Amino acid sequence: MKHLGILAHSAEGAALCFRAFCQEGFGELGPHDHPDVTMDCIALARSMSAWDDGDYASIRTILSESVRRLAVAGADFFVCPDNTAHMALEEPGEDLALPGLHIAEVVAERAVGDGRVRVGVLGTRYLMDGLLYPRAFAAHSMAAELPDPSDREVINKIIFTELVNGVLAASSRQEYVRVIEQLAGRGCDAVALVCTEIPLLITPETSPLPTLDSTRLLARAAFEVAVGRRALPTWRGGPIED
């Protein structure tokens, strides 16, 4: 089995991915069993000012150091359970020390498999204002639908003041459900939860639309690589090739 490296950028999403990866092992390999996994986390605080400044190159340097440390630890490949971080990982630069799965490609693959046509996108402000998911979905002939600008601010505020700190408030869940209902009214046939903390707040049972849980989809894809069911990835940062 291959050794997984988890590049953590925000603690709660990374912890959920780690747990989901191990649970895949428990379910398929037997009690207490899973492929080797190592996590590396440089505190999000080191990157926040660069996110606000749009300095993705500096963030890529920080994330690259985590990948290097995962390689030294013996990992064969990596995943980054942080959708927004992929905007920095896609910046031009030296190849990352390990090949990795790209989270937007994993989510798009599942959306295509489910027959989705128009998918709502919930994530950080940086991600919702960017092209990561519109581009990934368009490459598979799907449309990405974004919340209104005011609702993007609501979604983003809840992520950074609550979810990344492990706070799950019923009032915030109601706000997310309201936004998802609006996306459903605009013709969406699914909603992509593409901040990896959002699945802690919004579950399939509470969502008005079918969910694409980026955290667990990434963990599942990583498990498939680790057990040889999916090919070892080849992406080492930089723009994704269409």
Secondary structure as a PSIPRED ss2 file (coil, helix, strand):
# PSIPRED VFORMAT (PSIPRED V4.0)

   1 M C   1.000  0.000  0.000
   2 K C   1.000  0.000  0.000
   3 H C   1.000  0.000  0.000
   4 L E   0.000  0.000  1.000
   5 G E   0.000  0.000  1.000
   6 I E   0.000  0.000  1.000
   7 L E   0.000  0.000  1.000
   8 A E   0.000  0.000  1.000
   9 H C   1.000  0.000  0.000
  10 S C   1.000  0.000  0.000
  11 A H   0.000  1.000  0.000
  12 E H   0.000  1.000  0.000
  13 G H   0.000  1.000  0.000
  14 A H   0.000  1.000  0.000
  15 A H   0.000  1.000  0.000
  16 L H   0.000  1.000  0.000
  17 C H   0.000  1.000  0.000
  18 F H   0.000  1.000  0.000
  19 R H   0.000  1.000  0.000
  20 A H   0.000  1.000  0.000
  21 F H   0.000  1.000  0.000
  22 C H   0.000  1.000  0.000
  23 Q H   0.000  1.000  0.000
  24 E H   0.000  1.000  0.000
  25 G H   0.000  1.000  0.000
  26 F H   0.000  1.000  0.000
  27 G H   0.000  1.000  0.000
  28 E H   0.000  1.000  0.000
  29 L H   0.000  1.000  0.000
  30 G C   1.000  0.000  0.000
  31 P C   1.000  0.000  0.000
  32 H C   1.000  0.000  0.000
  33 D C   1.000  0.000  0.000
  34 H C   1.000  0.000  0.000
  35 P C   1.000  0.000  0.000
  36 D C   1.000  0.000  0.000
  37 V E   0.000  0.000  1.000
  38 T E   0.000  0.000  1.000
  39 M E   0.000  0.000  1.000
  40 D E   0.000  0.000  1.000
  41 C E   0.000  0.000  1.000
  42 I C   1.000  0.000  0.000
  43 A C   1.000  0.000  0.000
  44 L H   0.000  1.000  0.000
  45 A H   0.000  1.000  0.000
  46 R H   0.000  1.000  0.000
  47 S C   1.000  0.000  0.000
  48 M H   0.000  1.000  0.000
  49 S H   0.000  1.000  0.000
  50 A H   0.000  1.000  0.000
  51 W H   0.000  1.000  0.000
  52 D H   0.000  1.000  0.000
  53 D H   0.000  1.000  0.000
  54 G C   1.000  0.000  0.000
  55 D C   1.000  0.000  0.000
  56 Y H   0.000  1.000  0.000
  57 A H   0.000  1.000  0.000
  58 S H   0.000  1.000  0.000
  59 I H   0.000  1.000  0.000
  60 R H   0.000  1.000  0.000
  61 T H   0.000  1.000  0.000
  62 I H   0.000  1.000  0.000
  63 L H   0.000  1.000  0.000
  64 S H   0.000  1.000  0.000
  65 E H   0.000  1.000  0.000
  66 S H   0.000  1.000  0.000
  67 V H   0.000  1.000  0.000
  68 R H   0.000  1.000  0.000
  69 R H   0.000  1.000  0.000
  70 L H   0.000  1.000  0.000
  71 A H   0.000  1.000  0.000
  72 V H   0.000  1.000  0.000
  73 A C   1.000  0.000  0.000
  74 G C   1.000  0.000  0.000
  75 A C   1.000  0.000  0.000
  76 D C   1.000  0.000  0.000
  77 F E   0.000  0.000  1.000
  78 F E   0.000  0.000  1.000
  79 V E   0.000  0.000  1.000
  80 C C   1.000  0.000  0.000
  81 P C   1.000  0.000  0.000
  82 D C   1.000  0.000  0.000
  83 N C   1.000  0.000  0.000
  84 T C   1.000  0.000  0.000
  85 A H   0.000  1.000  0.000
  86 H H   0.000  1.000  0.000
  87 M H   0.000  1.000  0.000
  88 A H   0.000  1.000  0.000
  89 L H   0.000  1.000  0.000
  90 E C   1.000  0.000  0.000
  91 E C   1.000  0.000  0.000
  92 P C   1.000  0.000  0.000
  93 G C   1.000  0.000  0.000
  94 E C   1.000  0.000  0.000
  95 D C   1.000  0.000  0.000
  96 L C   1.000  0.000  0.000
  97 A C   1.000  0.000  0.000
  98 L C   1.000  0.000  0.000
  99 P C   1.000  0.000  0.000
 100 G E   0.000  0.000  1.000
 101 L C   1.000  0.000  0.000
 102 H C   1.000  0.000  0.000
 103 I H   0.000  1.000  0.000
 104 A H   0.000  1.000  0.000
 105 E H   0.000  1.000  0.000
 106 V H   0.000  1.000  0.000
 107 V H   0.000  1.000  0.000
 108 A H   0.000  1.000  0.000
 109 E H   0.000  1.000  0.000
 110 R H   0.000  1.000  0.000
 111 A H   0.000  1.000  0.000
 112 V H   0.000  1.000  0.000
 113 G H   0.000  1.000  0.000
 114 D C   1.000  0.000  0.000
 115 G C   1.000  0.000  0.000
 116 R C   1.000  0.000  0.000
 117 V C   1.000  0.000  0.000
 118 R E   0.000  0.000  1.000
 119 V E   0.000  0.000  1.000
 120 G E   0.000  0.000  1.000
 121 V E   0.000  0.000  1.000
 122 L E   0.000  0.000  1.000
 123 G C   1.000  0.000  0.000
 124 T C   1.000  0.000  0.000
 125 R H   0.000  1.000  0.000
 126 Y H   0.000  1.000  0.000
 127 L H   0.000  1.000  0.000
 128 M H   0.000  1.000  0.000
 129 D C   1.000  0.000  0.000
 130 G C   1.000  0.000  0.000
 131 L C   1.000  0.000  0.000
 132 L H   0.000  1.000  0.000
 133 Y H   0.000  1.000  0.000
 134 P H   0.000  1.000  0.000
 135 R H   0.000  1.000  0.000
 136 A H   0.000  1.000  0.000
 137 F H   0.000  1.000  0.000
 138 A H   0.000  1.000  0.000
 139 A C   1.000  0.000  0.000
 140 H C   1.000  0.000  0.000
 141 S C   1.000  0.000  0.000
 142 M C   1.000  0.000  0.000
 143 A E   0.000  0.000  1.000
 144 A E   0.000  0.000  1.000
 145 E E   0.000  0.000  1.000
 146 L C   1.000  0.000  0.000
 147 P C   1.000  0.000  0.000
 148 D C   1.000  0.000  0.000
 149 P H   0.000  1.000  0.000
 150 S H   0.000  1.000  0.000
 151 D H   0.000  1.000  0.000
 152 R H   0.000  1.000  0.000
 153 E H   0.000  1.000  0.000
 154 V H   0.000  1.000  0.000
 155 I H   0.000  1.000  0.000
 156 N H   0.000  1.000  0.000
 157 K H   0.000  1.000  0.000
 158 I H   0.000  1.000  0.000
 159 I H   0.000  1.000  0.000
 160 F H   0.000  1.000  0.000
 161 T H   0.000  1.000  0.000
 162 E C   1.000  0.000  0.000
 163 L H   0.000  1.000  0.000
 164 V H   0.000  1.000  0.000
 165 N H   0.000  1.000  0.000
 166 G C   1.000  0.000  0.000
 167 V C   1.000  0.000  0.000
 168 L C   1.000  0.000  0.000
 169 A C   1.000  0.000  0.000
 170 A H   0.000  1.000  0.000
 171 S H   0.000  1.000  0.000
 172 S H   0.000  1.000  0.000
 173 R H   0.000  1.000  0.000
 174 Q H   0.000  1.000  0.000
 175 E H   0.000  1.000  0.000
 176 Y H   0.000  1.000  0.000
 177 V H   0.000  1.000  0.000
 178 R H   0.000  1.000  0.000
 179 V H   0.000  1.000  0.000
 180 I H   0.000  1.000  0.000
 181 E H   0.000  1.000  0.000
 182 Q H   0.000  1.000  0.000
 183 L H   0.000  1.000  0.000
 184 A H   0.000  1.000  0.000
 185 G H   0.000  1.000  0.000
 186 R C   1.000  0.000  0.000
 187 G C   1.000  0.000  0.000
 188 C C   1.000  0.000  0.000
 189 D C   1.000  0.000  0.000
 190 A E   0.000  0.000  1.000
 191 V E   0.000  0.000  1.000
 192 A E   0.000  0.000  1.000
 193 L E   0.000  0.000  1.000
 194 V C   1.000  0.000  0.000
 195 C C   1.000  0.000  0.000
 196 T C   1.000  0.000  0.000
 197 E C   1.000  0.000  0.000
 198 I H   0.000  1.000  0.000
 199 P H   0.000  1.000  0.000
 200 L H   0.000  1.000  0.000
 201 L H   0.000  1.000  0.000
 202 I C   1.000  0.000  0.000
 203 T C   1.000  0.000  0.000
 204 P C   1.000  0.000  0.000
 205 E C   1.000  0.000  0.000
 206 T C   1.000  0.000  0.000
 207 S C   1.000  0.000  0.000
 208 P C   1.000  0.000  0.000
 209 L C   1.000  0.000  0.000
 210 P C   1.000  0.000  0.000
 211 T E   0.000  0.000  1.000
 212 L E   0.000  0.000  1.000
 213 D E   0.000  0.000  1.000
 214 S H   0.000  1.000  0.000
 215 T H   0.000  1.000  0.000
 216 R H   0.000  1.000  0.000
 217 L H   0.000  1.000  0.000
 218 L H   0.000  1.000  0.000
 219 A H   0.000  1.000  0.000
 220 R H   0.000  1.000  0.000
 221 A H   0.000  1.000  0.000
 222 A H   0.000  1.000  0.000
 223 F H   0.000  1.000  0.000
 224 E H   0.000  1.000  0.000
 225 V H   0.000  1.000  0.000
 226 A H   0.000  1.000  0.000
 227 V C   1.000  0.000  0.000
 228 G C   1.000  0.000  0.000
 229 R C   1.000  0.000  0.000
 230 R C   1.000  0.000  0.000
 231 A C   1.000  0.000  0.000
 232 L C   1.000  0.000  0.000
 233 P C   1.000  0.000  0.000
 234 T C   1.000  0.000  0.000
 235 W C   1.000  0.000  0.000
 236 R C   1.000  0.000  0.000
 237 G C   1.000  0.000  0.000
 238 G C   1.000  0.000  0.000
 239 P C   1.000  0.000  0.000
 240 I C   1.000  0.000  0.000
 241 E C   1.000  0.000  0.000
 242 D C   1.000  0.000  0.000
